[in-house]
Amino acid sequence: MPANDYADQQRIIDEVRAKQLFFVCGLPKSGSTWLQIQLHAHPEVSCAGEGHFLTYLAPRLAEALNKYNAYVKYKSHVVLEDLVSFPTLDEAGFRFLFASAVLLQLAASGKAREVRVVGDKTPDNLEHLAHLATLFPTAKFIHALRDPRDCTISAWFHNLRLEAKGAKPKFATLAAFVPFVARNWVEAIGRWERVAAAVPARCTVVRYEDLVARPQVELARLFAYLGVGTDAAAIAACIAAGDFARLTGGRAAGVEDRGSLLRRGLPGDWRNHFTSADEASCREIAAGVMARYGYTA
């Protein structure tokens, strides 16, 4: 490693740590990718994609450090008979290394070095909000929320698309899939609400349906929350960046393509696929939480 590499990397870490960080989360197929594209289009914001920091990087880093610690202890005790010993990396050391890796990855993503607000959109952040809130004590969190019935349908066709590419199916029928998603949806909101109650000023929710119905209002609210400009021209550019026809090569929202990641692009599609038994199954599990977030119809 060149002598100045460490100093350069540390400067980058400090630079990104000083920015306003944010993390977008949400259950799969809740519109978080669409939201990320619109956020990233703002001239003062970088939100380039999915880092999978907690779900993939953290456990593998912990595994590597555990193996390192075990080897150091073995050498000290068995080989050197405890005549000399060397320290192992403790939990604080792990947190420092992990947070540093996250900041370096954020710095390398998108236009992060050029702007003052930098984010990551990984849906699974929803499972690790408390850890993120502790590691990054000034970071903000955006929960991309969607009607659980539409989450179910979107995820169902997404899974069928992946199955056609060789992925193994987990559910044989839509009827079996409905309660699975409903339970996950309720549990996910419970995790979100616990963190939001602890740090309310750092948490906000955006509903997919509201972002479709009034994008100018919702994006202006989110950008104000992040502390960046809310002028009409910037917001119009963000809406244009997330235009469904633009993202799909000309297909209008509502025109279905089951082979595309962006299958349909409009809320309410559950009505075209749910049976009355499916809706009853969903409501039996989630009705109370659905009502709390405005999903009553």
Secondary structure, 3 states (H helix, E strand, C coil): CCCCHHHHHHHHHHHHHCCEEEEEECCCCCCHHHHHHHHHCCCCEEECCCCCHHHHHHHHHHHHHHHHHHHHHHHHHHHCCCCCCCCCCCHHHHHHHHHHHHHHHHHHCCCHHHCCEEEEECHHHHHCHHHHHHHCCCCEEEEEECCHHHHHHHHHHHHHHHHHCCCCCCCCCHHHHHHHHHHHHHHHHHHHHHHHHHCHHHEEEEEHHHHHHCHHHHHHHHHHHHCCCCCHHHHHHHHHHCCHHHHHCCCCCCCCCCCCCCCCCCCCHHHHCCCHHHHHHHHHHHHHHHHHCCCCC
